[in-house]
Amino acid sequence: MSKLYTALGLMSGTSLDGIDIALITTDGEATVKRGPSRTYPYVPTQRAMLKDALKDALGLKDRHERPKSLAEVEWALTEWHALAVEAFCQELGLTSTDIDVIGFHGQTVLHRPERRLTVQLGDGALLARRLRCRVIYDLRADDIAAGGQGAPLVPVYHRALAQSLEALPLAFLNIGGVSNVTWIGADGTLIAFDTGPGNALLDDWALKTTGRPVDTGGRLAFSGRVHEAVLAQFLGDSFFEEQPPKSLDRDSFGSLDLGGLSPGDGAATLTAFTAGAVALSRNWFPADPKCWVICGGGRKNPALMAALRAALRLGPEAILPAEAVGFDGDAMEAEAWAYLAVRSLKELPITFPGTTGAPEPMTGGLSAEP
């Protein structure tokens, strides 16, 4: 039997919601025992710092550069993660000796695979010293350097989870700031890519037009109507004609013009845009999924779930939130980072030609000792 590792995964996603922490026990292959998880939300000042970092990162040409506010934000972000882990461990009665490895995603502030550049803020060496535990970080860089997209990295974990289900081919759809899909064939074949926008455009629109950072309960979208001409224009973007693997930056569609739409109509149209982009993703699958498992914050938005059912022309029995099949849609990416950290330790592949466009199955990540 393969050695089992107790691994902690840390995720701060493009939605800028907070820090997700999840504990799993795994061999980095078929065995996954999911443990407790928690989310530590960002307060408005933290979110504002991260948004400023996104702006300051636009001119970066090297992933090691930290101009303007980026050095300060990287230190702060690392400290926020350390404090979150300490709170998590205190609540569960854990110490650093109980954890074999931590998978640290950091915060993506720039993703430009066409330039072989991706930047995740987060000082893995500092976090290892702070928590007195081995940390695996910078998991995207090797794939990008080899010509891959550097994203998505979760598909290999999705495949491990799919072994408990009897619904192949199956699709996992993660709706975070950006949406990404993993298609898993009956033989374990993986196809994965970013489908288009997730929550980021809608969140930014809600904040701009209502002062609230999210469309809670989909109420804003439900109050408006979809402008079909605007939607058709958005879905005509050349990105949707590109063959996968492909990936997006959080603000890849940020320049799209909603014109003079009302807050409700804009939200309804953006919600339909996210769902319509997911529907277009089926063009790249060898066969339609029997079931879609929805992860990420988007699954909590009833307007978006309704839009998905309409766009995919499927009933609720075929479009299920992760919890309906026994998973945790909030913790899945953090769990994945714990799983990927173990695979990195064992020098197992974390990216593949069918998921990132890497030239061959590749491992990745840097290791920092306490």
C-alpha positions in Angstrom: 0.0 0.0 0.0 1.3 3.5 -0.9 2.3 5.8 2.0 -0.5 8.1 3.1 0.2 11.8 3.8 -1.8 14.2 5.9 -1.9 17.3 3.7 -3.3 20.7 4.1 -4.4 22.7 1.1 -4.7 26.5 0.9 -6.6 28.3 -1.8 -7.2 32.0 -2.5 -9.1 32.2 -5.8 -9.8 34.8 -8.4 -13.1 35.7 -6.7 -11.1 37.3 -3.9 -13.6 35.9 -1.4 -11.2 34.6 1.2 -8.9 31.8 2.1 -10.1 28.2 1.9 -8.4 25.5 4.0 -8.9 21.8 3.7 -7.3 18.8 5.2 -7.1 15.4 3.4 -5.3 12.1 3.8 -4.0 10.8 0.5 -1.4 8.8 -1.3 -1.6 11.3 -4.2 -3.1 8.7 -6.4 -6.4 6.7 -5.9 -6.8 7.1 -2.1 -8.4 10.3 -0.9 -9.9 10.7 2.6 -11.5 14.1 2.8 -11.3 15.8 6.2 -12.5 19.1 7.7 -12.4 22.4 5.8 -13.0 26.1 6.6 -13.2 29.4 4.8 -11.7 32.6 6.3 -13.4 35.5 4.4 -11.4 38.5 3.4 -12.5 41.8 5.0 -13.1 44.8 2.6 -9.6 46.2 3.3 -7.9 42.9 2.4 -10.0 42.6 -0.8 -9.1 46.2 -1.7 -5.4 45.4 -1.3 -5.6 42.4 -3.6 -7.5 44.4 -6.2 -4.8 47.0 -6.1 -2.2 44.2 -6.6 -4.1 43.0 -9.7 -3.6 46.5 -11.2 0.0 46.8 -10.1 0.8 43.4 -11.7 -0.4 44.3 -15.2 3.1 45.5 -16.2 5.0 42.5 -14.9 7.4 40.7 -17.3 8.9 38.2 -14.9 7.2 36.1 -12.2 9.8 37.1 -9.6 9.2 40.9 -9.9 7.5 42.6 -7.0 7.2 46.3 -7.8 5.0 48.9 -6.3 2.6 47.4 -3.7 3.3 43.8 -4.7 6.1 43.0 -2.2 4.0 44.4 0.7 0.8 42.6 -0.4 2.8 39.3 -0.8 4.1 39.6 2.8 0.6 40.4 4.0 -1.1 37.6 2.0 1.4 35.1 3.4 0.7 36.3 6.9 -3.0 36.1 6.4 -2.6 32.5 5.3 -0.4 31.7 8.3 -3.0 33.2 10.7 -5.8 31.2 9.0 -3.9 28.0 9.3 -3.1 28.7 13.0 -6.8 29.3 13.6 -7.8 26.1 11.7 -5.3 24.0 13.7 -6.3 25.5 17.0 -9.9 24.8 16.4 -9.2 21.1 15.4 -6.5 20.5 18.0 -3.7 20.0 15.4 0.0 20.9 15.5 2.6 21.2 12.8 3.8 17.7 13.5 0.3 16.4 12.5 0.7 17.8 9.0 3.1 16.3 6.5 2.9 18.9 3.8 1.0 22.1 2.9 -0.1 23.0 -0.6 0.0 26.8 -1.0 -1.7 28.3 -4.0 -1.1 32.0 -3.2 -3.0 34.6 -5.1 -2.9 34.8 -8.9 -2.4 38.4 -9.9 -1.4 37.9 -13.6 -1.9 35.0 -15.9 -0.5 35.3 -19.4 0.3 31.9 -20.8 0.8 33.2 -24.3 3.8 35.1 -22.8 4.8 32.0 -20.7 4.1 34.1 -17.6 1.9 33.4 -14.5 2.3 35.2 -11.2 1.0 33.9 -7.8 1.8 36.1 -4.8 2.7 34.1 -1.8 6.1 33.5 -0.1 6.3 29.7 0.4 9.6 29.8 2.2 8.2 32.4 4.7 5.0 30.3 5.2 7.1 27.2 5.9 9.1 29.0 8.6 6.0 30.6 10.1 4.1 27.3 10.4 7.1 25.0 10.9 5.9 22.7 8.1 7.0 21.8 4.6 5.2 23.9 2.0 4.8 23.1 -1.7 4.1 26.2 -3.8 4.4 27.8 -7.2 2.7 24.8 -8.8 1.9 26.4 -12.1 5.3 27.8 -13.1 6.9 24.6 -14.6 4.0 23.9 -16.8 3.9 27.5 -18.1 7.7 27.4 -18.8 7.2 24.3 -20.9 4.6 25.9 -23.0 1.5 24.8 -21.1 -1.4 27.0 -20.0 -0.6 26.6 -16.3 -4.3 26.0 -15.6 -6.4 24.3 -14.7 -4.5 22.1 -12.2 -7.5 20.5 -10.4 -8.5 17.9 -13.0 -6.2 15.2 -11.7 -8.0 15.5 -8.4 -11.4 15.5 -10.0 -10.4 12.2 -11.6 -9.5 10.8 -8.2 -12.9 11.9 -6.8 -14.8 10.5 -9.9 -13.9 7.0 -8.9 -16.6 7.0 -6.3 -19.3 7.9 -8.9 -20.9 5.8 -11.6 -21.7 8.5 -14.2 -18.9 8.6 -16.7 -18.4 10.5 -18.8 -18.7 13.2 -16.2 -18.0 16.9 -16.1 -16.8 18.9 -13.0 -17.6 22.6 -13.5 -15.9 25.1 -11.2 -17.4 28.5 -11.2 -15.1 30.8 -9.4 -13.9 34.2 -10.7 -13.3 32.3 -13.9 -15.1 29.1 -14.9 -13.2 25.9 -15.7 -14.4 22.4 -16.7 -12.9 18.9 -16.4 -14.3 16.2 -18.7 -13.5 12.7 -17.5 -14.0 9.8 -19.9 -15.0 6.3 -19.0 -11.3 5.3 -19.5 -10.0 8.1 -17.3 -9.2 10.4 -20.2 -8.9 14.1 -19.0 -9.9 17.1 -21.0 -9.9 20.4 -19.1 -9.9 24.1 -19.9 -11.3 27.5 -18.8 -14.8 27.9 -20.3 -15.1 31.6 -19.9 -16.2 34.0 -17.2 -17.4 32.9 -13.8 -18.4 35.2 -11.0 -15.8 38.0 -11.5 -17.7 40.0 -14.1 -21.0 39.7 -12.3 -19.4 40.6 -8.9 -17.7 43.7 -10.4 -21.0 44.7 -12.1 -22.9 44.3 -8.8 -20.3 46.4 -7.0 -20.3 49.1 -9.6 -24.1 49.4 -10.0 -25.4 48.6 -6.5 -22.4 49.0 -4.1 -22.8 45.3 -3.1 -19.8 43.0 -4.0 -22.0 40.0 -5.1 -25.4 39.4 -6.6 -26.6 37.6 -3.5 -29.2 35.0 -4.3 -29.2 36.0 -7.9 -31.7 38.7 -7.0 -30.2 41.3 -9.2 -30.1 39.0 -12.3 -33.7 37.8 -11.6 -34.9 41.4 -11.6 -33.7 42.0 -15.1 -33.8 40.5 -18.6 -31.2 39.2 -20.9 -30.3 41.4 -23.8 -29.8 38.8 -26.5 -27.9 41.1 -28.9 -25.3 41.9 -26.2 -25.1 38.3 -25.2 -24.6 37.2 -28.8 -21.8 39.7 -29.1 -20.1 38.5 -26.0 -20.4 34.8 -27.0 -18.9 35.7 -30.4 -15.5 36.4 -28.8 -12.7 34.6 -30.6 -11.7 32.8 -27.3 -14.7 30.4 -27.7 -13.4 29.3 -31.1 -9.9 28.4 -29.8 -9.2 24.8 -29.3 -8.4 23.7 -25.8 -6.4 23.6 -23.7 -6.9 27.3 -23.0 -7.0 29.5 -19.9 -8.0 33.0 -18.9 -7.1 35.8 -16.6 -9.7 37.0 -14.1 -10.1 40.2 -16.2 -9.9 38.7 -19.7 -13.4 39.9 -20.5 -13.3 43.1 -18.4 -13.4 45.4 -21.5 -16.7 44.1 -22.7 -19.3 46.9 -23.0 -22.7 46.6 -21.3 -23.6 50.0 -22.6 -26.5 51.6 -20.8 -28.0 48.5 -19.4 -29.8 48.7 -16.0 -28.2 47.0 -13.1 -30.7 44.1 -13.4 -30.4 43.7 -17.1 -26.6 43.8 -16.9 -26.6 41.1 -14.2 -29.0 39.0 -16.2 -26.9 39.3 -19.3 -23.7 38.5 -17.6 -25.2 35.5 -15.9 -26.4 34.2 -19.2 -22.9 34.9 -20.6 -21.3 32.6 -18.0 -23.8 29.9 -18.7 -23.7 30.3 -22.5 -19.9 30.0 -22.4 -20.2 26.7 -20.5 -22.7 25.4 -23.1 -20.1 26.2 -25.8 -17.5 24.1 -24.0 -19.4 20.9 -25.0 -18.1 21.4 -28.6 -14.7 20.1 -27.4 -15.9 17.0 -25.6 -15.8 13.5 -27.3 -19.2 12.8 -25.7 -21.8 14.7 -23.6 -21.4 14.3 -19.9 -24.0 12.2 -18.2 -23.8 14.6 -15.2 -22.4 18.0 -14.4 -21.0 18.5 -10.9 -20.9 22.2 -10.0 -18.3 23.5 -7.6 -17.2 27.0 -6.5 -19.3 29.9 -5.4 -21.4 30.0 -8.6 -23.3 27.0 -7.5 -24.9 29.1 -4.7 -26.4 31.5 -7.2 -29.9 30.2 -8.1 -30.0 32.6 -11.1 -26.8 31.2 -12.5 -27.9 27.5 -11.8 -31.1 28.2 -13.7 -29.2 29.8 -16.6 -27.0 26.7 -16.7 -30.0 24.4 -17.0 -31.4 26.5 -19.7 -28.1 26.8 -21.7 -27.3 23.1 -21.4 -30.9 22.1 -21.8 -30.7 19.7 -18.9 -32.9 19.1 -15.9 -31.7 19.5 -12.3 -31.0 15.8 -12.0 -28.1 16.2 -14.5 -26.7 19.5 -13.1 -25.9 19.0 -9.5 -24.1 21.0 -6.8 -21.1 19.1 -5.5 -22.8 18.4 -2.2 -25.5 16.4 -4.0 -22.9 13.7 -4.8 -21.1 13.8 -1.5 -18.4 16.5 -2.1 -17.8 20.0 -0.8 -18.0 22.6 -3.5 -16.4 25.2 -1.3 -13.4 23.1 -0.2 -12.7 21.2 -3.5 -9.9 23.5 -4.8 -8.2 23.6 -1.4 -8.5 19.8 -1.2 -7.0 19.7 -4.7 -4.0 21.8 -3.6 -3.3 19.4 -0.8 -3.6 16.5 -3.2 -1.3 18.2 -5.7 1.3 18.9 -3.0 1.5 15.2 -2.3 1.8 14.4 -6.0 4.6 17.0 -6.2 6.4 15.4 -3.3 6.2 12.0 -5.1 7.2 13.6 -8.4 3.9 12.5 -10.0 2.4 14.4 -12.9 0.1 17.3 -12.0 -0.5 18.6 -15.5 -1.1 16.8 -18.8 -1.4 17.5 -22.5 -5.2 17.2 -22.3 -5.5 19.6 -19.4 -3.0 22.4 -19.9 -1.4 21.6 -23.3 1.9 20.6 -21.6 4.1 18.7 -24.0 4.0 15.6 -21.7 2.7 14.7 -18.3 4.6 16.9 -15.9 5.1 17.4 -12.2 5.8 20.8 -10.7 6.1 23.0 -7.7 8.8 24.3 -5.3 9.4 22.8 -1.9 10.2 24.9 1.2 11.4 23.4 4.4 10.7 25.0 7.8 
